[in-house]
Amino acid sequence: MARISSLLRSPFSFLFARSGHEEQVAAYIIREHDRGRSLAEILGDPYVRNRCTPQEIGRLLEQPELIHALGDDVVEAAKRERPASTTSL
């Protein structure tokens, strides 16, 4: 019942919802970056690649929480390094 009422309040909210696995991958990226690893290296990890499509990784790099945790310059550099075919949605 709660699901129906939330859908009625915001019928397009599903368009902006994040999946649980994206949240887990974002937490992994932040944790690994805090350990001193580069974002480019982390994005190449099998853990990230096996759980996210290139489009999902692109969305992750747009999350304000991730940008705040890693820094604007780090995220922008990672976006520039990604192949052009994986950055378009």
PyMOL commands that set and color helices and strands:
alter all, ss='L'
color gray80, all
select helices_A, chain A and resi 2-9+13-15+20-34+39-43+46-51+54-60+64-70+72-81+84-87
alter helices_A, ss='H'
color red, helices_A
deselect
rebuild
show_as cartoon
